[in-house]
């Protein structure tokens, strides 16, 4: 099958909680299920952006039990059967593995061949991409490269600032296997301190890791077998029950025992250290990307310039600038305030400086420690 182009599927990861978007984002209605930017939800925007490449029958989503019903309701009707539910969260290595065994099961059943395979585009549900057409072109190039057995392809975002909140990908030599610029990955690096981030950006050799991956399902499972063998073997046992009445009980028994680790730590980082294991490539993608990681990031996206007020709801502003104000059902009067985030829901009110909006996640942890479930 080396020279044959195999069928490509989108696997959308939609199990996050979006704690930095409290009080709007809650356990059952997290960030990806909200209209954070635009009139539709982040998940709906993601599906619509991918639709020209992946029809509904080849669009999958991995989510958790608490969000499964809401996720299915937002998926196209033909894709709802491809909503995979984790009984407990086990991070991205396991979530992608769950999708991989389902894709192989479907491909082998359809083709009646044990050698059948499937291409996977693994993508987050809650990112913003301004240049959708360009993004789709890069996805097609990534899928072409990932069609080769053993290839692991990631998208990197050329950095626009010395950001300390993202992981970085160091580019190596140019790879002459794609119509778009593509490089061998030298290494994946952790979130750096400010000084190291500045060096990375100044070097011109690093991209942000945006969590978008492309590979064959068989290639991914082979890497799990090499680097995470217990999880690999457990997923293969689970695969034997797919399509049978035993599946739900087997999933509930096996899944909580899988290693709780990200795909970056479990597969990609060790794959770049042991060159014989796989070929890892990065495609720089200038696509107007944002992970929309905080209320401040939403303000940055929606404000035409940094001092603008951004409001959901009718606003009167006097001597006020740089604020993000979300109270869609009330008239808002802002007098003499600057660079604040104010978000109101039926049962809660968030007020913080824009520069502290990342700390909302710390407050949510405080709620968890005190078991304030009514606010979670």
Secondary structure, 3 states (H helix, E strand, C coil): CCCCCCCEEEEEECCCCCHHHCCCCCCCCCHHHCCCCCCCCHHHHHHHHHCCCCCHHHEEEEEECCCHHHHHHHCCHHHHHHEEEECCCCHHHHHHHHHHHHHHHHHHHHHCCCCCCCEEEEEECCCEECCHHHHHHHHHHHHHHHCCCCEEEEEEEECCCCCCCCCEEEEEEECCCCCCCCEEEEEEECCCCHHHHHHHHHHCCEEEEEEEEEEEHHHHHHHHHHHCHHHHHHHHHHHCCCCCCCHHHHHHHHHHHCCCCCHHHHHHHHHHHCCCCCEEEEEECCCCEECCCCHHHHHHHHCCCCCCCEEECCEEEECCECCEEECCCCCEEEECCECEEEEECCCCEEEEEHHHHHHHHHHHHHHHHCCCHHHC
